[in-house]
Every structure is written in C-alpha cells, then in structure tokens.
Amino acid sequence: MSEKPKKKKNKDKDEKNADNLLERLHEKYDNGDVYKGFCKSVNDKKVPHSKGIMTYTNSDYYEGNWFEGKKHGAGIRSNLDGSSYEGHY
C-alpha cells in the first residue's frame, strides 16, 4: 500500500485564518454601551462578530448576529419603552 502524499500547508492562509479567529469579548465602550459576545479582529481592532448582545446606555439592547461590527442577520432589538423588533438586519 502506498501512502497519499501529504499536502503542503499554505502558511500565509493559515496565518490569515489565525488572525480572524473568534474570541469572547466583554467590552464597555467610551459612550457607555456594553457588548458581550464573540468578536474578531478587523484592522487591529476587536469588533462584534457572530453572536452577541449590545446593551445601550439608554437600556435598549440588541441580541443577535453581528458581522464585523455591524448588526447582520437575525436579531431582536428591545427598547426601554417596551417596543421591540425581531427580524433581519
């Protein structure tokens, strides 16, 4: 039996993927908003990415999906006045 040749790893691709791995983040921003969830590095800055909750200074909050710092996909926005929106962003 002959063994299959091993594939060479693409070092540049592996390093790029390692830089973009998701991490957990619990961050209070200068404006008082608080994010708790997953993040990834974009331009050397950790931004919300994947699933997380942002609680705004006025106590409104968004719970759902994020993509590179922006609400993206399914989520729920609940407001202090009791109103809410559930849908896609």
KADA-V422884 format. One record per run of one state. SS is the DSSP state (@ for helix, = for strand, . for the rest). FROM is the first residue (numbers start at 0). TO is the last residue. Records with the same first field share a line. If there is no record, write none. Layout:
# KADA-V422884
SS: FROM-TO / FROM-TO
This chain:
# KADA-V422884
.: 0-9 / 19-21 / 28-32 / 42-43 / 55-59 / 67-68 / 78-82 / 88-88
@: 10-18
=: 22-27 / 33-41 / 44-54 / 60-66 / 69-77 / 83-87
